[in-house]
Amino acid sequence: MGIDNDTIADLKQFISATVSQNTMDIRQDISGIKGDISGIKGDIQRLDKKIDDLTDSVASAMHSTDEAVDEQLQSHEKRITKLEQKPA
């Protein structure tokens, strides 16, 4: 009961088919991962854009608020100055 050439050829064919199938599965997995990475890059770029827009909006709002507060402080300063001058 020895191993003949036909058995060896069958084993070679089986091993080759198994390796080929597993290699194909790995290639498909890698392709899927590449697609996922591309999608993630796009998501990150959109997120960066939103963060930039938010940053600009916050900076603009703070600038407007600073101007309004400064204007109000100047108005109060004028009124206080007038009030201080009356008793004198």
CNS distance restraints for C-alpha pairs under 8 A (distance, minus, plus):
assign (resid   3 and name CA) (resid   7 and name CA) 6.11 0.50 0.50
assign (resid   3 and name CA) (resid   8 and name CA) 6.96 0.50 0.50
assign (resid   4 and name CA) (resid   8 and name CA) 6.41 0.50 0.50
assign (resid   5 and name CA) (resid   9 and name CA) 6.05 0.50 0.50
assign (resid   6 and name CA) (resid  10 and name CA) 6.10 0.50 0.50
assign (resid   7 and name CA) (resid  11 and name CA) 6.12 0.50 0.50
assign (resid   8 and name CA) (resid  12 and name CA) 6.14 0.50 0.50
assign (resid   9 and name CA) (resid  13 and name CA) 6.12 0.50 0.50
assign (resid  10 and name CA) (resid  14 and name CA) 6.05 0.50 0.50
assign (resid  11 and name CA) (resid  15 and name CA) 6.03 0.50 0.50
assign (resid  12 and name CA) (resid  16 and name CA) 5.99 0.50 0.50
assign (resid  13 and name CA) (resid  17 and name CA) 6.06 0.50 0.50
assign (resid  14 and name CA) (resid  18 and name CA) 6.08 0.50 0.50
assign (resid  15 and name CA) (resid  19 and name CA) 6.09 0.50 0.50
assign (resid  16 and name CA) (resid  20 and name CA) 5.99 0.50 0.50
assign (resid  17 and name CA) (resid  21 and name CA) 6.05 0.50 0.50
assign (resid  18 and name CA) (resid  22 and name CA) 6.16 0.50 0.50
assign (resid  19 and name CA) (resid  23 and name CA) 5.97 0.50 0.50
assign (resid  20 and name CA) (resid  24 and name CA) 6.16 0.50 0.50
assign (resid  21 and name CA) (resid  25 and name CA) 6.24 0.50 0.50
assign (resid  22 and name CA) (resid  26 and name CA) 6.21 0.50 0.50
assign (resid  23 and name CA) (resid  27 and name CA) 6.20 0.50 0.50
assign (resid  24 and name CA) (resid  28 and name CA) 6.20 0.50 0.50
assign (resid  25 and name CA) (resid  29 and name CA) 6.19 0.50 0.50
assign (resid  26 and name CA) (resid  30 and name CA) 6.15 0.50 0.50
assign (resid  27 and name CA) (resid  31 and name CA) 6.16 0.50 0.50
assign (resid  28 and name CA) (resid  32 and name CA) 6.21 0.50 0.50
assign (resid  29 and name CA) (resid  33 and name CA) 6.22 0.50 0.50
assign (resid  30 and name CA) (resid  34 and name CA) 6.17 0.50 0.50
assign (resid  31 and name CA) (resid  35 and name CA) 6.32 0.50 0.50
assign (resid  32 and name CA) (resid  36 and name CA) 6.24 0.50 0.50
assign (resid  33 and name CA) (resid  37 and name CA) 6.13 0.50 0.50
assign (resid  34 and name CA) (resid  38 and name CA) 6.26 0.50 0.50
assign (resid  35 and name CA) (resid  39 and name CA) 6.31 0.50 0.50
assign (resid  36 and name CA) (resid  40 and name CA) 6.19 0.50 0.50
assign (resid  37 and name CA) (resid  41 and name CA) 6.17 0.50 0.50
assign (resid  38 and name CA) (resid  42 and name CA) 6.40 0.50 0.50
assign (resid  39 and name CA) (resid  43 and name CA) 6.26 0.50 0.50
assign (resid  40 and name CA) (resid  44 and name CA) 6.13 0.50 0.50
assign (resid  41 and name CA) (resid  45 and name CA) 6.23 0.50 0.50
assign (resid  42 and name CA) (resid  46 and name CA) 6.26 0.50 0.50
assign (resid  43 and name CA) (resid  47 and name CA) 6.09 0.50 0.50
assign (resid  44 and name CA) (resid  48 and name CA) 6.03 0.50 0.50
assign (resid  45 and name CA) (resid  49 and name CA) 6.28 0.50 0.50
assign (resid  46 and name CA) (resid  50 and name CA) 6.30 0.50 0.50
assign (resid  47 and name CA) (resid  51 and name CA) 6.14 0.50 0.50
assign (resid  48 and name CA) (resid  52 and name CA) 6.14 0.50 0.50
assign (resid  49 and name CA) (resid  53 and name CA) 6.17 0.50 0.50
assign (resid  50 and name CA) (resid  54 and name CA) 6.08 0.50 0.50
assign (resid  51 and name CA) (resid  55 and name CA) 6.01 0.50 0.50
assign (resid  52 and name CA) (resid  56 and name CA) 6.17 0.50 0.50
assign (resid  53 and name CA) (resid  57 and name CA) 6.18 0.50 0.50
assign (resid  54 and name CA) (resid  58 and name CA) 6.10 0.50 0.50
assign (resid  55 and name CA) (resid  59 and name CA) 6.09 0.50 0.50
assign (resid  56 and name CA) (resid  60 and name CA) 6.08 0.50 0.50
assign (resid  57 and name CA) (resid  61 and name CA) 6.10 0.50 0.50
assign (resid  58 and name CA) (resid  62 and name CA) 6.06 0.50 0.50
assign (resid  59 and name CA) (resid  63 and name CA) 6.14 0.50 0.50
assign (resid  60 and name CA) (resid  64 and name CA) 6.22 0.50 0.50
assign (resid  61 and name CA) (resid  65 and name CA) 6.07 0.50 0.50
assign (resid  62 and name CA) (resid  66 and name CA) 5.96 0.50 0.50
assign (resid  63 and name CA) (resid  67 and name CA) 6.24 0.50 0.50
assign (resid  64 and name CA) (resid  68 and name CA) 6.25 0.50 0.50
assign (resid  65 and name CA) (resid  69 and name CA) 6.05 0.50 0.50
assign (resid  66 and name CA) (resid  70 and name CA) 5.98 0.50 0.50
assign (resid  67 and name CA) (resid  71 and name CA) 6.07 0.50 0.50
assign (resid  68 and name CA) (resid  72 and name CA) 6.14 0.50 0.50
assign (resid  69 and name CA) (resid  73 and name CA) 6.07 0.50 0.50
assign (resid  70 and name CA) (resid  74 and name CA) 6.20 0.50 0.50
assign (resid  71 and name CA) (resid  75 and name CA) 6.28 0.50 0.50
assign (resid  72 and name CA) (resid  76 and name CA) 6.19 0.50 0.50
assign (resid  73 and name CA) (resid  77 and name CA) 6.02 0.50 0.50
assign (resid  74 and name CA) (resid  78 and name CA) 6.25 0.50 0.50
assign (resid  75 and name CA) (resid  79 and name CA) 6.30 0.50 0.50
assign (resid  76 and name CA) (resid  80 and name CA) 5.99 0.50 0.50
assign (resid  77 and name CA) (resid  81 and name CA) 6.02 0.50 0.50
assign (resid  78 and name CA) (resid  82 and name CA) 6.24 0.50 0.50
assign (resid  79 and name CA) (resid  83 and name CA) 6.17 0.50 0.50
assign (resid  80 and name CA) (resid  84 and name CA) 6.06 0.50 0.50
assign (resid  81 and name CA) (resid  85 and name CA) 6.26 0.50 0.50
assign (resid  82 and name CA) (resid  86 and name CA) 6.47 0.50 0.50
assign (resid  83 and name CA) (resid  87 and name CA) 7.48 0.50 0.50
assign (resid  84 and name CA) (resid  88 and name CA) 7.23 0.50 0.50
